[in-house]
Amino acid sequence: MGGSLIATIIGDPVRTIRPSAREQLAAFARYARALPRFLGSPVTPDEGRARVRRWLAVRDESLLTLLDRAVWANPRSPYLQLMEAAGVEAGDVRGMVRGRGLEDALEALRESGVYVTLDEFKGRAPLERGGAALPAGEGQFDNPLIAGHYWGRTGGSGGTSRRVAVDLHRLEHEGASQGIFREAFGLDGRPFGIWRVIPPSRAGLNNYLYQMKSGASVQRWFNPYTPPRGPESLAYWLFTEYTLRVGRRFGAQLRGIESCPASDAARVASWLAECAAAGAPAVLDAQAGLAVRACLAAGERGLDIAGSFFRTGGEPLTEAKARVFEEAGCRVACHYAMAEVGRIGWACAAPEDHDDVHLAMDKLALIQRRRETPGGGGSVDELLLTTLLPDASKIMINVESGDYAIRTERRCDCPLGALGLSVHLRQIRSHEKLTTEGNTFLGSDLLKLLDEVLPGRFGGAPTDYQLLEEERGNGLSTVTVVVGPRVGEVSDEAVLDAVREHLRERPANRLMADFWEQTGALRVARREPVVTAAGKILPLQPGPPA
């Protein structure tokens, strides 16, 4: 079935070479055995609350145990090299954590050089710091402690989508919190639908498993992406179908996955209207851009979807997007997630802002670092993440996320706040990534496009080209390829073809490039590039400003 295709989804988390056919079959057998047990034992909200409280109570010791098992005892760990280069030993870290507290200890480690940039973490750049030296590569930060029940793909935050080993124990943890989330927003018993890409993308499958693990069901799954025909797509389809078949054994109402491109948003809107008319407004889990399309399609066709609830992700929930849901009579909430670690923040039911989330303090620690944005366009408080649980897909210690946010600490009356999740994040944005339609590309991966590919193809200098993330008045986001007037006559379609061709050079990027094409997320504008207040032309202008 296409060489290592099954191993792309399922496999040994510490392997980065092509496994044998026997290993592939063994990996699939492991998943096949584990899934019925996983879905056959749902986690209640009470169990979820007990789990969160338990992990909150042992955060410090949890990190120290993880370091003992996955770093100090693992000679291949990149963090071991960083610690040694910084002159930090296990006893030093224990003393810092127990004497100064978890976050202060992480701050001290960061100052000592124990941190990882986003490019390093994604395998896009070698790790070279203070005597530590590791070549760039995939798999260096894999968690050696997990079984790796299946492999998924990230959304491409490194410009190249990366394989991520997923352990069903981690999904069980997320599933427990899913029940608390539904309870907090009064969503229990309501029809639940998904409008997300099927595997190899992980988000749709994970959300299906979260919902099932938390004792609920899934009624509809709309797939917005049409993959090219071939053995790889067949392998992913078979894997997904097996998962759905097992789900039906445990009460899932979902019979199959429906092809529904972004241009067919009216089909999703019709389902939402049917549920609302029956007195049971539905819950739709979708990327923010797709969710906005469903609302717009409902308005264009006079469909009443009032009372529907949207759980969005994949890109920022901006004020313009939030206004679209409000005007349709719907509610919306967003989580904050990263493929390698799952949910970073859970939507707050008593928010101070429309994108207010509770930091998942039971599984993560967070510090912030003031840093200049690329090109000197300003400074932001970047988020650095550290994993605390033994079942994280990747080991993260002060990993730069490429995102920034307003961080506050407060008690709120929602169920998550009552558990002690007191750290809130809002106005979460990226300073070096473009995140549109749920697909993310790092600036480092796009610089070659702007500095070499486009000038080489159409003339002009690198400062004549810019990628600008913009939001239309209807709440939909686009990535605008700005071509300066110094560049001669050029066809818009030729520019778009060049951009898509560059993005598709790596096989793992093709899904994202295809999806941007299918959703019409890319456009060309002939005008002067945006100039910062400092008088600089930055090649990348991510996101709407916070």
JOMOBEL-V573808 format. One record per backbone hydrogen bond with DSSP energy under -0.5 kcal/mol. NH is the residue of the N-H (numbers start at 1). CO is the residue of the C=O. Records with the same first field share a line. If there is no record, write none. Layout:
BEGIN
NH->CO  CO
END
This chain:
BEGIN
4->2
8->4  5
9->5  6
10->6  150
11->148
15->12
24->20
25->21
26->22
27->23
28->24
29->25
30->26
31->27
32->28
33->29
34->30
35->31
36->32
37->33
38->34
39->35
40->36
41->38
43->213
44->42
48->44
49->45
50->46
51->47
52->48
53->49
54->50
55->51
56->52
57->53
58->54  55
59->56
62->58
63->59
64->60
65->61
66->62
67->63
68->64
69->65
70->66
71->67
72->67
73->68
74->71
75->73
77->74
78->140
80->77
81->77
82->78
83->79
84->80
85->81
86->82
87->84
88->83
93->89
94->90
95->91
96->92
97->93
98->94
99->95
100->96
101->96  97
105->101
106->102
107->103
108->104
109->105
110->106
111->107
112->108
113->110
114->109
115->113
116->398
121->117
122->118
123->120
124->119
125->119
127->134
128->126
129->132
132->129
134->127
140->137
142->139
143->393
144->142
146->143
149->166
150->166
151->9
152->164
153->200
154->162
158->160
159->156  440
164->152
166->150
170->167
171->167
172->168
173->169
174->170
175->171
176->172
177->173
178->174
179->175
180->176
181->177
182->178
183->179
184->180
185->181
186->183
187->182
190->187
193->283
194->220
195->285
196->222
201->198
202->153
204->197
206->202
207->203
208->204
209->205
210->206
211->207
212->208
213->209
214->210
215->212
216->211
219->192
220->192
222->194
223->258
224->222
227->225
234->230
235->231
236->232
237->233
238->234
239->235
240->236
241->237
242->238
243->239
244->240
245->241
246->242
247->243
248->244
249->245
250->246  247
251->248
252->247
254->218
258->221
260->223
262->224
264->261
265->262
267->264
268->264
269->265
270->266
271->267
272->268
273->269
274->270
275->271
276->272
277->273
278->274
279->276
280->275
283->191
284->309
285->193
286->284  311
287->195
288->313
291->287
292->288
293->289
294->290
295->291
296->292
297->293
298->294
299->295
300->296
301->297
302->299
303->298
305->303
307->329
308->305
309->282
310->331
311->284
312->310  333
313->286
318->316
322->318
323->319
324->320  321
325->321
326->322
327->323
328->324
329->326
330->325
331->308
333->310
335->312
336->345
338->342
341->338
342->338
344->336
345->336
346->358
348->356
351->348
356->353
357->425
358->346
359->357  423
360->344
361->359
363->360
364->360
365->386
367->384
369->382
371->380
373->378
376->373
377->374
380->371
382->369  380
383->403
384->367
385->399
386->365
387->396
388->363
389->363
392->389
393->340
394->340
395->141
396->394
399->385
400->116  398
401->383
404->429
405->381
406->426
407->405
408->424
410->422
418->414
419->415
420->417
421->416
422->420
424->408  422
425->357
426->406
429->404
431->402
432->402
434->441
435->433
436->439
439->436
440->155
441->434
443->432
445->442
446->442  443
447->443
450->446
451->447
452->448
453->448
454->449
456->452
457->453
458->454
459->455
464->461
465->462
466->482
467->539
468->466  480
469->541
470->468  478
472->476
475->472
478->470
479->521
480->468  478
481->479  523
482->466  480
483->525
484->464  482
487->484
495->491
496->492
497->493
498->494
499->495
500->496
501->497
502->498
503->499
504->500
505->502
506->503
509->506
510->506  507
513->509
514->510
515->511
516->512
517->513
518->514
519->515
520->516  517
521->516
522->516
523->479
525->481
527->483  525
532->536
535->532
538->530  536
541->467
END
